[in-house]
Amino acid sequence: VQYGKTTCYERYGGIRMMALLGSLLGFGTSFLPEVLNYFKANQEHKHNLERMQLEMDLMSKRAELKIQILDKEADIAETEGLYSHDRGLDGGGFVNALRASVRPVITYVFFGLFVAIKVTALIALMDSGVEMGRALSMLWDSETSALFSCVLSFWFGGRALQKYMKAKS
């Protein structure tokens, strides 16, 4: 059938094509919210995983800190126990003084022995014709230096370290 210059197919075919195209677009866009929801859910899932990982890291660090705190508390309790035990032992003035002097007396005796050996060696070297500067450099070797620094660190290093840690906190 022909209507004027256009045929029925031309006239209604375009409408059918538009209807078909509209149906396809309507059908296709009905899936668009689902696709967007999929990407949104995927992003939320990724965010939740990252948050859970951060929470696990935080819990791990808290556990490590708690262990360190418990270790320090145990050290403090042990030290307090030792001091309270020592305060509980009272053997009188002489016994208490003797007990308190054991480490310093042993240190003095060994230091005196060390000095006596070094002086004797210095005299022996000088009697054999070695000049004093050379003899002193022979006596003050790396082992002597290490021993001397170890003794000084034992007696005075602990106090310096405690002062440093106290000033730092």
DSSP file (Angstrom, degrees, kcal/mol; ACC not computed):
  #  RESIDUE AA STRUCTURE BP1 BP2  ACC     N-H-->O    O-->H-N    N-H-->O    O-->H-N    TCO  KAPPA ALPHA  PHI   PSI    X-CA   Y-CA   Z-CA
    1    1 A V              0   0    0      0, 0.0     7,-2.1     0, 0.0     2,-0.5   0.000 360.0 360.0 360.0 137.4    0.0    0.0    0.0
    2    2 A Q  E     -A    7   0A   0      5,-0.2     2,-0.6     6,-0.1     5,-0.2  -0.953 360.0-168.0-119.4 129.6    1.3    3.4   -0.9
    3    3 A Y  E >   -A    6   0A   0      3,-2.4     3,-1.8    -2,-0.5     2,-0.2  -0.937  63.8 -55.3-114.2 106.5    0.4    6.6    0.8
    4    4 A G  T 3  S-     0   0    0     -2,-0.6     0, 0.0     1,-0.3     0, 0.0  -0.419 117.8 -20.2  62.0-125.7    1.5    9.5   -1.1
    5    5 A K  T 3  S+     0   0    0     -2,-0.2     2,-0.3    -3,-0.1    -1,-0.3   0.605 127.0  69.7 -90.9 -12.4    5.2    9.3   -1.8
    6    6 A T  E <  S-A    3   0A   0     -3,-1.8    -3,-2.4     1,-0.0     2,-0.2  -0.774  74.9-128.9-109.0 151.6    6.0    6.8    1.0
    7    7 A T  E  >  -A    2   0A   0     -2,-0.3     4,-2.7    -5,-0.2    -5,-0.2  -0.461  28.1-108.7 -89.7 168.0    5.1    3.2    1.2
    8    8 A C  H  > S+     0   0    0     -7,-2.1     4,-3.2     1,-0.2     5,-0.5   0.893 120.5  51.7 -63.4 -39.1    3.5    1.6    4.2
    9    9 A Y  H  > S+     0   0    0     -8,-0.3     4,-2.8     2,-0.2     5,-0.3   0.928 111.1  46.6 -64.3 -44.7    6.8   -0.2    5.0
   10   10 A E  H  > S+     0   0    0      2,-0.2     4,-1.0     3,-0.2    -2,-0.2   0.900 117.0  44.5 -63.8 -40.4    8.8    3.0    4.9
   11   11 A R  H  X S+     0   0    0     -4,-2.7     4,-0.6     1,-0.2    -2,-0.2   0.946 128.1  25.5 -72.3 -47.6    6.2    4.8    7.0
   12   12 A Y  H  X S+     0   0    0     -4,-3.2     4,-2.5    -5,-0.2    -3,-0.2   0.680 111.9  69.0 -92.5 -18.7    5.7    2.1    9.6
   13   13 A G  H  X S+     0   0    0     -4,-2.8     4,-2.7    -5,-0.5    -3,-0.2   0.893  99.2  50.5 -65.4 -39.7    9.1    0.4    9.3
   14   14 A G  H  X S+     0   0    0     -4,-1.0     4,-2.3    -5,-0.3    -1,-0.2   0.877 111.1  49.0 -63.9 -37.7   10.8    3.4   10.7
   15   15 A I  H  X S+     0   0    0     -4,-0.6     4,-2.7     2,-0.2    -2,-0.2   0.908 111.7  48.7 -68.9 -41.0    8.4    3.3   13.6
   16   16 A R  H  X S+     0   0    0     -4,-2.5     4,-3.1     2,-0.2    -2,-0.2   0.908 110.8  50.9 -63.8 -40.2    9.0   -0.4   14.1
   17   17 A M  H  X S+     0   0    0     -4,-2.7     4,-2.8     2,-0.2    -2,-0.2   0.912 112.1  46.9 -63.2 -41.8   12.7    0.2   14.0
   18   18 A M  H  X S+     0   0    0     -4,-2.3     4,-2.8     2,-0.2    -2,-0.2   0.890 113.1  49.4 -65.8 -39.4   12.4    3.0   16.6
   19   19 A A  H  X S+     0   0    0     -4,-2.7     4,-2.5     2,-0.2    -2,-0.2   0.915 113.0  46.8 -65.5 -42.5   10.2    0.7   18.7
   20   20 A L  H  X S+     0   0    0     -4,-3.1     4,-2.6     2,-0.2    -2,-0.2   0.925 113.9  47.4 -64.0 -44.9   12.7   -2.1   18.4
   21   21 A L  H  X S+     0   0    0     -4,-2.8     4,-2.7     2,-0.2    -2,-0.2   0.901 112.4  50.1 -63.3 -41.6   15.5    0.2   19.3
   22   22 A G  H  X S+     0   0    0     -4,-2.8     4,-2.6     2,-0.2    -2,-0.2   0.892 110.9  49.7 -62.9 -40.5   13.6    1.6   22.2
   23   23 A S  H  X S+     0   0    0     -4,-2.5     4,-2.7     2,-0.2    -2,-0.2   0.926 112.1  47.3 -64.6 -44.2   12.8   -1.9   23.5
   24   24 A L  H  X S+     0   0    0     -4,-2.6     4,-3.0     2,-0.2     5,-0.2   0.921 113.9  47.3 -63.7 -43.7   16.5   -2.9   23.2
   25   25 A L  H  X S+     0   0    0     -4,-2.7     4,-2.7     2,-0.2    -2,-0.2   0.916 113.6  48.2 -64.4 -41.5   17.6    0.3   25.0
   26   26 A G  H  X S+     0   0    0     -4,-2.6     4,-0.9     2,-0.2    -2,-0.2   0.910 114.4  46.0 -63.2 -43.0   15.0   -0.2   27.7
   27   27 A F  H  X S+     0   0    0     -4,-2.7     4,-0.5    -5,-0.2     3,-0.3   0.917 115.5  46.6 -65.6 -44.2   16.0   -3.8   28.1
   28   28 A G  H >< S+     0   0    0     -4,-3.0     3,-0.9     1,-0.2     4,-0.4   0.881 111.5  50.0 -67.5 -39.8   19.7   -3.0   28.1
   29   29 A T  H 3< S+     0   0    0     -4,-2.7     3,-0.4     1,-0.2    -1,-0.2   0.672  95.9  70.9 -76.8 -13.9   19.4   -0.1   30.6
   30   30 A S  H 3< S+     0   0    0     -4,-0.9     4,-0.4    -3,-0.3    -1,-0.2   0.786  99.7  49.5 -69.3 -23.8   17.4   -2.2   33.0
   31   31 A F  S <X S+     0   0    0     -3,-0.9     4,-2.2    -4,-0.5     3,-0.3   0.653  89.1  85.9 -83.9 -16.8   20.7   -4.1   33.7
   32   32 A L  H  > S+     0   0    0     -4,-0.4     4,-2.6    -3,-0.4     5,-0.2   0.883  86.9  49.7 -56.8 -46.1   22.6   -0.9   34.2
   33   33 A P  H  > S+     0   0    0      0, 0.0     4,-2.6     0, 0.0    -1,-0.2   0.885 111.2  51.0 -61.6 -35.5   21.8   -0.6   37.9
   34   34 A E  H  > S+     0   0    0     -4,-0.4     4,-2.1    -3,-0.3    -2,-0.2   0.903 110.6  47.9 -67.3 -40.1   22.8   -4.2   38.5
   35   35 A V  H  X S+     0   0    0     -4,-2.2     4,-2.1     2,-0.2     5,-0.2   0.924 113.8  47.2 -64.9 -44.6   26.1   -3.6   36.8
   36   36 A L  H  X S+     0   0    0     -4,-2.6     4,-2.4     1,-0.2    -2,-0.2   0.899 111.2  51.4 -64.3 -40.0   26.7   -0.5   38.8
   37   37 A N  H  X S+     0   0    0     -4,-2.6     4,-2.8    -5,-0.2    -1,-0.2   0.876 107.3  54.4 -63.7 -36.4   25.7   -2.3   42.0
   38   38 A Y  H  X S+     0   0    0     -4,-2.1     4,-2.3     2,-0.2    -2,-0.2   0.941 111.3  43.3 -61.5 -48.0   28.2   -5.1   41.1
   39   39 A F  H  X S+     0   0    0     -4,-2.1     4,-2.2     2,-0.2    -2,-0.2   0.877 114.6  50.6 -66.2 -37.2   31.1   -2.6   40.8
   40   40 A K  H  X S+     0   0    0     -4,-2.4     4,-2.4     2,-0.2    -2,-0.2   0.920 111.5  47.4 -65.9 -43.6   30.0   -0.8   44.0
   41   41 A A  H  X S+     0   0    0     -4,-2.8     4,-2.5     2,-0.2    -2,-0.2   0.886 111.1  52.2 -64.5 -38.9   29.8   -4.1   45.9
   42   42 A N  H  X S+     0   0    0     -4,-2.3     4,-2.2     2,-0.2    -1,-0.2   0.912 110.9  47.1 -62.9 -42.9   33.2   -5.1   44.6
   43   43 A Q  H  X S+     0   0    0     -4,-2.2     4,-2.3     2,-0.2    -2,-0.2   0.896 112.4  49.2 -66.9 -40.4   34.7   -1.8   45.7
   44   44 A E  H  X S+     0   0    0     -4,-2.4     4,-2.6     2,-0.2    -2,-0.2   0.892 110.1  52.0 -65.2 -39.0   33.0   -2.1   49.2
   45   45 A H  H  X S+     0   0    0     -4,-2.5     4,-2.2     2,-0.2    -2,-0.2   0.918 110.4  47.9 -62.4 -43.6   34.4   -5.6   49.5
   46   46 A K  H  X S+     0   0    0     -4,-2.2     4,-2.2     2,-0.2    -2,-0.2   0.908 112.0  49.8 -62.9 -43.1   37.9   -4.4   48.7
   47   47 A H  H  X S+     0   0    0     -4,-2.3     4,-2.5     1,-0.2    -2,-0.2   0.903 110.2  50.7 -62.9 -42.2   37.5   -1.6   51.2
   48   48 A N  H  X S+     0   0    0     -4,-2.6     4,-2.6     2,-0.2    -2,-0.2   0.889 109.1  51.2 -64.1 -39.4   36.3   -4.0   53.9
   49   49 A L  H  X S+     0   0    0     -4,-2.2     4,-2.3     2,-0.2    -2,-0.2   0.916 111.1  47.9 -63.5 -43.0   39.3   -6.3   53.2
   50   50 A E  H  X S+     0   0    0     -4,-2.2     4,-2.3     2,-0.2    -2,-0.2   0.913 112.6  48.9 -63.7 -42.5   41.7   -3.4   53.5
   51   51 A R  H  X S+     0   0    0     -4,-2.5     4,-2.4     1,-0.2    -2,-0.2   0.908 111.1  49.7 -63.8 -42.2   40.0   -2.3   56.8
   52   52 A M  H  X S+     0   0    0     -4,-2.6     4,-2.3     2,-0.2    -1,-0.2   0.883 109.9  51.4 -64.9 -37.9   40.2   -5.8   58.2
   53   53 A Q  H  X S+     0   0    0     -4,-2.3     4,-2.3     2,-0.2    -2,-0.2   0.918 110.7  48.1 -64.6 -43.0   43.9   -6.1   57.3
   54   54 A L  H  X S+     0   0    0     -4,-2.3     4,-2.4     1,-0.2    -2,-0.2   0.895 111.2  50.8 -63.7 -40.0   44.6   -2.8   59.1
   55   55 A E  H  X S+     0   0    0     -4,-2.4     4,-2.5     2,-0.2    -2,-0.2   0.892 109.9  50.1 -64.6 -39.3   42.6   -4.0   62.1
   56   56 A M  H  X S+     0   0    0     -4,-2.3     4,-2.3     2,-0.2    -2,-0.2   0.907 110.8  49.3 -65.7 -41.2   44.6   -7.2   62.2
   57   57 A D  H  X S+     0   0    0     -4,-2.3     4,-2.4     2,-0.2    -2,-0.2   0.917 111.7  49.1 -61.9 -42.9   47.9   -5.3   62.0
   58   58 A L  H  X S+     0   0    0     -4,-2.4     4,-2.4     1,-0.2    -2,-0.2   0.906 110.8  49.5 -63.6 -42.3   46.7   -3.0   64.8
   59   59 A M  H  X S+     0   0    0     -4,-2.5     4,-2.3     2,-0.2    -1,-0.2   0.889 110.5  51.3 -64.3 -38.6   45.7   -6.0   66.9
   60   60 A S  H  X S+     0   0    0     -4,-2.3     4,-2.3     2,-0.2    -2,-0.2   0.920 111.1  47.0 -64.2 -43.9   49.1   -7.6   66.3
   61   61 A K  H  X S+     0   0    0     -4,-2.4     4,-2.4     1,-0.2    -2,-0.2   0.882 111.2  51.9 -66.7 -37.1   50.9   -4.5   67.3
   62   62 A R  H  X S+     0   0    0     -4,-2.4     4,-2.5     2,-0.2    -1,-0.2   0.902 109.2  50.4 -63.6 -40.2   48.7   -4.2   70.4
   63   63 A A  H  X S+     0   0    0     -4,-2.3     4,-2.2     2,-0.2    -2,-0.2   0.916 110.8  48.7 -65.0 -42.4   49.6   -7.8   71.3
   64   64 A E  H  X S+     0   0    0     -4,-2.3     4,-2.3     1,-0.2    -2,-0.2   0.917 112.6  48.5 -62.0 -43.3   53.3   -7.2   70.9
   65   65 A L  H  X S+     0   0    0     -4,-2.4     4,-2.5     1,-0.2    -2,-0.2   0.897 109.7  52.1 -63.3 -41.0   53.0   -4.1   73.1
   66   66 A K  H  X S+     0   0    0     -4,-2.5     4,-2.5     2,-0.2    -1,-0.2   0.891 109.1  50.3 -63.3 -39.7   51.1   -6.0   75.7
   67   67 A I  H  X S+     0   0    0     -4,-2.2     4,-2.4     2,-0.2    -2,-0.2   0.916 110.8  49.1 -64.5 -43.0   53.8   -8.7   75.8
   68   68 A Q  H  X S+     0   0    0     -4,-2.3     4,-2.4     2,-0.2    -2,-0.2   0.906 111.4  49.7 -62.3 -41.6   56.5   -6.0   76.2
   69   69 A I  H  X S+     0   0    0     -4,-2.5     4,-2.7     1,-0.2    -2,-0.2   0.922 111.0  49.1 -63.1 -43.7   54.5   -4.4   79.0
   70   70 A L  H  X S+     0   0    0     -4,-2.5     4,-2.2     2,-0.2    -2,-0.2   0.887 110.2  51.7 -64.3 -38.2   54.1   -7.7   80.8
   71   71 A D  H  X S+     0   0    0     -4,-2.4     4,-2.3     2,-0.2    -1,-0.2   0.927 111.8  46.2 -62.4 -44.7   57.8   -8.4   80.4
   72   72 A K  H  X S+     0   0    0     -4,-2.4     4,-2.6     1,-0.2    -2,-0.2   0.907 111.8  51.0 -65.1 -41.4   58.7   -5.0   82.0
   73   73 A E  H  X S+     0   0    0     -4,-2.7     4,-2.5     1,-0.2    -1,-0.2   0.887 110.2  50.1 -63.3 -37.7   56.1   -5.6   84.8
   74   74 A A  H  X S+     0   0    0     -4,-2.2     4,-2.4     2,-0.2    -2,-0.2   0.903 110.5  49.8 -66.6 -40.7   57.7   -9.0   85.5
   75   75 A D  H  X S+     0   0    0     -4,-2.3     4,-2.5     2,-0.2    -2,-0.2   0.917 112.2  47.8 -61.9 -43.4   61.2   -7.4   85.6
   76   76 A I  H  X S+     0   0    0     -4,-2.6     4,-2.8     1,-0.2     5,-0.2   0.926 112.1  49.0 -63.7 -44.6   59.9   -4.8   88.0
   77   77 A A  H  X S+     0   0    0     -4,-2.5     4,-2.2     1,-0.2    -1,-0.2   0.892 111.4  50.0 -63.1 -39.5   58.2   -7.4   90.2
   78   78 A E  H  X S+     0   0    0     -4,-2.4     4,-2.3     2,-0.2    -1,-0.2   0.928 112.2  46.9 -64.6 -44.8   61.4   -9.5   90.2
   79   79 A T  H  X S+     0   0    0     -4,-2.5     4,-2.5     1,-0.2    -2,-0.2   0.917 112.5  49.4 -63.6 -44.0   63.6   -6.5   91.2
   80   80 A E  H  X S+     0   0    0     -4,-2.8     4,-2.6     1,-0.2    -1,-0.2   0.886 110.4  52.0 -62.6 -37.9   61.1   -5.4   93.9
   81   81 A G  H  X S+     0   0    0     -4,-2.2     4,-2.1    -5,-0.2    -2,-0.2   0.905 109.9  48.3 -64.3 -41.7   61.1   -9.0   95.2
   82   82 A L  H  X S+     0   0    0     -4,-2.3     4,-2.5     2,-0.2    -2,-0.2   0.925 113.2  47.4 -64.5 -44.1   64.9   -9.1   95.4
   83   83 A Y  H  X S+     0   0    0     -4,-2.5     4,-2.4     1,-0.2    -2,-0.2   0.909 112.0  49.3 -65.5 -41.2   65.1   -5.8   97.2
   84   84 A S  H  X S+     0   0    0     -4,-2.6     4,-1.5     2,-0.2    -1,-0.2   0.876 111.0  51.2 -66.7 -34.7   62.3   -6.7   99.7
   85   85 A H  H  X S+     0   0    0     -4,-2.1     4,-1.0     2,-0.2    -2,-0.2   0.927 110.8  47.9 -64.5 -44.9   64.2  -10.0  100.3
   86   86 A D  H  < S+     0   0    0     -4,-2.5     3,-0.4     1,-0.2    -2,-0.2   0.877 110.3  51.8 -64.5 -37.2   67.4   -8.2  101.0
   87   87 A R  H  < S+     0   0    0     -4,-2.4    -1,-0.2     1,-0.2    -2,-0.2   0.830 105.8  56.4 -67.2 -30.0   65.7   -5.7  103.3
   88   88 A G  H  < S+     0   0    0     -4,-1.5     2,-0.8    -5,-0.2    -1,-0.2   0.743  90.5  82.3 -73.9 -23.0   64.2   -8.6  105.2
   89   89 A L     <  +     0   0    0     -4,-1.0     2,-0.5    -3,-0.4    -1,-0.0  -0.744  55.7 168.6 -85.7 114.1   67.7  -10.1  105.9
   90   90 A D        +     0   0    0     -2,-0.8     3,-0.1     1,-0.1    -3,-0.1  -0.910  12.4 163.5-130.1 105.6   69.1   -8.3  108.9
   91   91 A G        -     0   0    0     -2,-0.5     4,-0.5     1,-0.5     3,-0.2   0.222  60.8 -91.4-103.4  13.8   72.3   -9.8  110.3
   92   92 A G     >  -     0   0    0      1,-0.2     4,-2.4     2,-0.1    -1,-0.5  -0.324  54.7 -59.5  98.5 173.0   73.3   -6.8  112.3
   93   93 A G  H  > S+     0   0    0      1,-0.2     4,-2.2     2,-0.2     5,-0.2   0.899 131.6  45.6 -61.6 -46.1   75.6   -3.9  111.4
   94   94 A F  H  > S+     0   0    0      2,-0.2     4,-2.6     1,-0.2    -1,-0.2   0.933 115.3  45.6 -67.3 -45.8   78.7   -5.8  110.7
   95   95 A V  H  > S+     0   0    0     -4,-0.5     4,-2.9     2,-0.2     5,-0.2   0.908 113.7  49.7 -64.4 -42.7   77.1   -8.6  108.6
   96   96 A N  H  X S+     0   0    0     -4,-2.4     4,-2.1     2,-0.2    -1,-0.2   0.909 112.8  47.1 -63.2 -41.4   75.1   -6.0  106.6
   97   97 A A  H  X S+     0   0    0     -4,-2.2     4,-1.2    -5,-0.2    -2,-0.2   0.907 113.4  48.7 -66.4 -41.4   78.2   -3.9  105.9
   98   98 A L  H  X S+     0   0    0     -4,-2.6     4,-0.5     1,-0.2     3,-0.4   0.924 111.5  49.1 -63.5 -44.4   80.1   -7.0  104.9
   99   99 A R  H >< S+     0   0    0     -4,-2.9     3,-0.7     1,-0.2     4,-0.3   0.883 112.3  48.8 -62.8 -38.2   77.4   -8.2  102.6
  100  100 A A  H 3< S+     0   0    0     -4,-2.1    -1,-0.2     1,-0.2    -2,-0.2   0.723 110.4  52.2 -73.7 -20.9   77.2   -4.7  101.0
  101  101 A S  H 3X S+     0   0    0     -4,-1.2     4,-2.6    -3,-0.4     5,-0.3   0.449  79.4  95.9 -97.4   1.0   81.0   -4.6  100.5
  102  102 A V  H <X S+     0   0    0     -3,-0.7     4,-2.5    -4,-0.5     5,-0.2   0.953  88.1  40.8 -59.6 -55.0   81.5   -7.9   98.7
  103  103 A R  H  > S+     0   0    0     -4,-0.3     4,-2.5     1,-0.2     5,-0.2   0.944 117.4  46.6 -62.4 -49.4   81.5   -6.6   95.1
  104  104 A P  H  > S+     0   0    0      0, 0.0     4,-2.7     0, 0.0    -1,-0.2   0.913 113.5  49.3 -61.2 -39.3   83.5   -3.4   95.8
  105  105 A V  H  X S+     0   0    0     -4,-2.6     4,-2.7     2,-0.2    -2,-0.2   0.930 111.7  48.2 -65.2 -44.0   86.1   -5.3   97.8
  106  106 A I  H  X S+     0   0    0     -4,-2.5     4,-2.5    -5,-0.3     5,-0.2   0.907 112.3  50.3 -61.6 -40.3   86.5   -8.0   95.1
  107  107 A T  H  X S+     0   0    0     -4,-2.5     4,-2.4    -5,-0.2    -2,-0.2   0.931 111.1  47.9 -63.1 -45.4   86.8   -5.2   92.5
  108  108 A Y  H  X S+     0   0    0     -4,-2.7     4,-2.6     2,-0.2    -2,-0.2   0.911 111.9  50.2 -62.6 -42.5   89.5   -3.4   94.5
  109  109 A V  H  X S+     0   0    0     -4,-2.7     4,-2.3     1,-0.2    -2,-0.2   0.938 113.9  43.5 -62.8 -47.5   91.4   -6.6   95.1
  110  110 A F  H  X S+     0   0    0     -4,-2.5     4,-2.5     2,-0.2    -1,-0.2   0.864 113.6  51.3 -69.2 -33.6   91.4   -7.6   91.4
  111  111 A F  H  X S+     0   0    0     -4,-2.4     4,-2.6    -5,-0.2    -1,-0.2   0.909 110.5  49.5 -67.3 -40.4   92.2   -4.0   90.4
  112  112 A G  H  X S+     0   0    0     -4,-2.6     4,-2.5     2,-0.2    -2,-0.2   0.906 111.7  48.8 -62.6 -41.3   95.2   -4.0   92.8
  113  113 A L  H  X S+     0   0    0     -4,-2.3     4,-2.4     2,-0.2    -2,-0.2   0.911 110.9  50.6 -63.1 -43.2   96.4   -7.3   91.4
  114  114 A F  H  X S+     0   0    0     -4,-2.5     4,-2.3     2,-0.2    -2,-0.2   0.932 112.2  46.3 -59.4 -47.6   96.0   -5.9   87.9
  115  115 A V  H  X S+     0   0    0     -4,-2.6     4,-2.7     1,-0.2     5,-0.2   0.905 111.5  52.2 -64.0 -41.7   98.1   -2.8   88.8
  116  116 A A  H  X S+     0   0    0     -4,-2.5     4,-2.4     1,-0.2    -1,-0.2   0.910 110.9  47.2 -61.9 -42.5  100.7   -4.9   90.6
  117  117 A I  H  X S+     0   0    0     -4,-2.4     4,-2.4     2,-0.2    -1,-0.2   0.917 114.3  46.5 -65.7 -42.6  101.2   -7.2   87.5
  118  118 A K  H  X S+     0   0    0     -4,-2.3     4,-2.3     2,-0.2    -2,-0.2   0.898 113.5  47.9 -68.4 -40.1  101.4   -4.3   85.1
  119  119 A V  H  X S+     0   0    0     -4,-2.7     4,-2.6     2,-0.2     5,-0.2   0.920 112.4  49.8 -66.3 -42.4  103.9   -2.3   87.3
  120  120 A T  H  X S+     0   0    0     -4,-2.4     4,-2.4    -5,-0.2    -2,-0.2   0.914 112.1  47.8 -61.3 -42.6  106.0   -5.5   87.7
  121  121 A A  H  X S+     0   0    0     -4,-2.4     4,-2.4     2,-0.2    -1,-0.2   0.884 110.8  51.8 -65.7 -38.0  106.0   -6.0   83.9
  122  122 A L  H  X S+     0   0    0     -4,-2.3     4,-2.4     2,-0.2    -2,-0.2   0.922 111.3  46.7 -63.6 -44.7  106.9   -2.4   83.4
  123  123 A I  H  X S+     0   0    0     -4,-2.6     4,-2.4     1,-0.2    -2,-0.2   0.918 112.6  50.2 -63.8 -42.8  109.8   -2.6   85.8
  124  124 A A  H  X S+     0   0    0     -4,-2.4     4,-1.3     1,-0.2    -2,-0.2   0.902 112.2  47.2 -63.5 -40.6  111.0   -5.9   84.1
  125  125 A L  H  <>S+     0   0    0     -4,-2.4     5,-2.2     1,-0.2    -1,-0.2   0.903 112.9  48.1 -67.7 -40.3  110.8   -4.4   80.6
  126  126 A M  H ><5S+     0   0    0     -4,-2.4     3,-1.2     1,-0.2    -2,-0.2   0.861 109.1  53.9 -69.6 -34.3  112.6   -1.2   81.7
  127  127 A D  H 3<5S+     0   0    0     -4,-2.4    -1,-0.2     1,-0.2    -2,-0.2   0.797 104.0  56.9 -66.9 -28.1  115.4   -3.4   83.4
  128  128 A S  T 3<5S-     0   0    0     -4,-1.3    -1,-0.2    -5,-0.2    -2,-0.2   0.433 128.9 -96.9 -85.0   2.7  115.8   -5.3   80.2
  129  129 A G  T < 5S+     0   0    0     -3,-1.2     2,-0.4     1,-0.3    -3,-0.2   0.504  76.8 139.6 102.1   4.7  116.6   -2.0   78.3
  130  130 A V      < -     0   0    0     -5,-2.2    -1,-0.3     1,-0.1    -2,-0.1  -0.685  54.7-118.5 -82.9 131.5  113.2   -1.1   76.8
  131  131 A E     >  -     0   0    0     -2,-0.4     4,-2.4     1,-0.1     5,-0.2  -0.283  25.5-109.2 -68.5 159.5  112.5    2.6   77.1
  132  132 A M  H  > S+     0   0    0      1,-0.2     4,-2.7     2,-0.2     5,-0.2   0.877 114.0  51.0 -62.2 -44.5  109.4    3.7   79.1
  133  133 A G  H  > S+     0   0    0      1,-0.2     4,-1.9     2,-0.2    -1,-0.2   0.913 113.8  45.0 -60.1 -44.4  107.2    4.8   76.1
  134  134 A R  H  > S+     0   0    0      2,-0.2     4,-1.7     1,-0.2    -1,-0.2   0.898 112.9  51.3 -66.5 -40.4  107.8    1.6   74.3
  135  135 A A  H  X S+     0   0    0     -4,-2.4     4,-2.1     2,-0.2    -2,-0.2   0.899 109.5  50.0 -64.6 -41.6  107.2   -0.5   77.4
  136  136 A L  H  X S+     0   0    0     -4,-2.7     4,-2.5     1,-0.2    -1,-0.2   0.903 109.9  50.0 -65.2 -39.9  103.9    1.3   78.2
  137  137 A S  H  < S+     0   0    0     -4,-1.9    -1,-0.2     1,-0.2    -2,-0.2   0.829 111.0  50.5 -68.0 -29.3  102.6    0.7   74.6
  138  138 A M  H  < S+     0   0    0     -4,-1.7     3,-0.2     1,-0.2    -1,-0.2   0.865 113.9  44.7 -72.7 -35.3  103.6   -3.0   75.0
  139  139 A L  H  < S+     0   0    0     -4,-2.1     2,-1.5     1,-0.2    -2,-0.2   0.854 104.9  62.0 -77.6 -35.0  101.7   -3.2   78.3
  140  140 A W  S  < S+     0   0    0     -4,-2.5    -1,-0.2    -5,-0.2     2,-0.1  -0.564  77.2 155.4 -93.8  73.4   98.6   -1.4   77.2
  141  141 A D     >  -     0   0    0     -2,-1.5     4,-2.2    -3,-0.2     5,-0.2  -0.195  60.9 -87.7 -89.6-175.8   97.5   -3.8   74.4
  142  142 A S  H  > S+     0   0    0      1,-0.2     4,-2.4     2,-0.2     5,-0.2   0.846 126.4  53.4 -66.4 -34.2   94.0   -4.3   73.0
  143  143 A E  H  > S+     0   0    0      2,-0.2     4,-2.5     1,-0.2    -1,-0.2   0.912 110.0  47.6 -66.5 -41.2   93.2   -7.0   75.6
  144  144 A T  H  > S+     0   0    0      2,-0.2     4,-2.7     1,-0.2    -2,-0.2   0.915 112.4  49.6 -64.6 -42.3   94.1   -4.6   78.4
  145  145 A S  H  X S+     0   0    0     -4,-2.2     4,-2.5     2,-0.2    -2,-0.2   0.910 111.7  48.3 -62.5 -42.8   92.0   -1.8   76.9
  146  146 A A  H  X S+     0   0    0     -4,-2.4     4,-2.0     2,-0.2    -2,-0.2   0.906 112.8  48.3 -64.7 -42.0   89.0   -4.2   76.4
  147  147 A L  H  X S+     0   0    0     -4,-2.5     4,-2.2     2,-0.2    -2,-0.2   0.924 112.6  48.4 -64.0 -44.3   89.3   -5.3   80.0
  148  148 A F  H  X S+     0   0    0     -4,-2.7     4,-2.3     1,-0.2    -2,-0.2   0.916 112.8  47.0 -63.2 -44.6   89.6   -1.8   81.4
  149  149 A S  H  X S+     0   0    0     -4,-2.5     4,-2.3     1,-0.2    -1,-0.2   0.841 110.1  54.5 -67.6 -32.0   86.6   -0.6   79.3
  150  150 A C  H  X S+     0   0    0     -4,-2.0     4,-2.2    -5,-0.2    -2,-0.2   0.926 109.7  46.2 -65.7 -44.7   84.5   -3.6   80.4
  151  151 A V  H  X S+     0   0    0     -4,-2.2     4,-2.2     2,-0.2     5,-0.2   0.932 114.4  47.3 -64.8 -45.5   85.2   -2.8   84.1
  152  152 A L  H  X>S+     0   0    0     -4,-2.3     4,-2.8     1,-0.2     5,-0.7   0.897 112.0  50.5 -62.8 -40.1   84.4    0.9   83.7
  153  153 A S  I  X>S+     0   0    0     -4,-2.3     4,-1.2     3,-0.2     5,-0.7   0.880 109.5  52.0 -65.5 -37.3   81.2    0.1   81.7
  154  154 A F  I  <5S+     0   0    0     -4,-2.2     4,-0.4     1,-0.2    -2,-0.2   0.942 118.5  34.7 -63.3 -47.0   80.1   -2.3   84.5
  155  155 A W  I  <5S+     0   0    0     -4,-2.2    -2,-0.2    -5,-0.1     4,-0.2   0.853 137.5  15.2 -80.0 -34.5   80.5    0.1   87.3
  156  156 A F  I  X5S+     0   0    0     -4,-2.8     4,-1.6    -5,-0.2    -3,-0.2   0.634 109.3  72.9-118.1 -17.8   79.5    3.4   85.5
  157  157 A G  I  X<S+     0   0    0     -4,-1.2     4,-2.6    -5,-0.7     5,-0.2   0.855  92.7  57.5 -69.1 -36.0   77.7    2.5   82.3
  158  158 A G  H  ><S+     0   0    0     -5,-0.7     4,-2.3    -4,-0.4    -1,-0.2   0.898 107.7  47.6 -62.0 -41.2   74.5    1.3   84.0
  159  159 A R  H  > S+     0   0    0      2,-0.2     4,-2.5     1,-0.2    -1,-0.2   0.918 112.2  48.8 -66.7 -43.3   74.0    4.6   85.7
  160  160 A A  H  X S+     0   0    0     -4,-1.6     4,-2.3     1,-0.2    -2,-0.2   0.906 112.2  49.2 -63.1 -40.7   74.6    6.6   82.5
  161  161 A L  H  X S+     0   0    0     -4,-2.6     4,-2.7     2,-0.2    -1,-0.2   0.907 110.4  50.2 -65.6 -41.1   72.2    4.3   80.6
  162  162 A Q  H  X S+     0   0    0     -4,-2.3     4,-2.4     2,-0.2    -2,-0.2   0.911 111.6  48.3 -63.3 -42.0   69.6    4.7   83.3
  163  163 A K  H  X S+     0   0    0     -4,-2.5     4,-2.4     2,-0.2    -2,-0.2   0.904 112.4  49.6 -63.8 -40.5   70.0    8.5   83.2
  164  164 A Y  H  X S+     0   0    0     -4,-2.3     4,-2.0     2,-0.2    -2,-0.2   0.928 113.0  45.5 -64.5 -45.4   69.8    8.5   79.4
  165  165 A M  H  X S+     0   0    0     -4,-2.7     4,-1.8     2,-0.2    -2,-0.2   0.883 113.1  50.6 -66.8 -37.6   66.6    6.3   79.4
  166  166 A K  H  < S+     0   0    0     -4,-2.4    -1,-0.2    -5,-0.2    -2,-0.2   0.908 112.3  46.6 -66.2 -41.3   65.0    8.5   82.1
  167  167 A A  H  < S+     0   0    0     -4,-2.4    -2,-0.2     1,-0.2    -1,-0.2   0.844 110.2  54.5 -68.3 -33.0   65.8   11.7   80.2
  168  168 A K  H  <        0   0    0     -4,-2.0    -1,-0.2     1,-0.2    -2,-0.2   0.859 360.0 360.0 -70.0 -35.3   64.4   10.1   77.0
  169  169 A S     <        0   0    0     -4,-1.8    -1,-0.2    -5,-0.1    -2,-0.2   0.446 360.0 360.0 -92.2 360.0   61.1    9.2   78.5
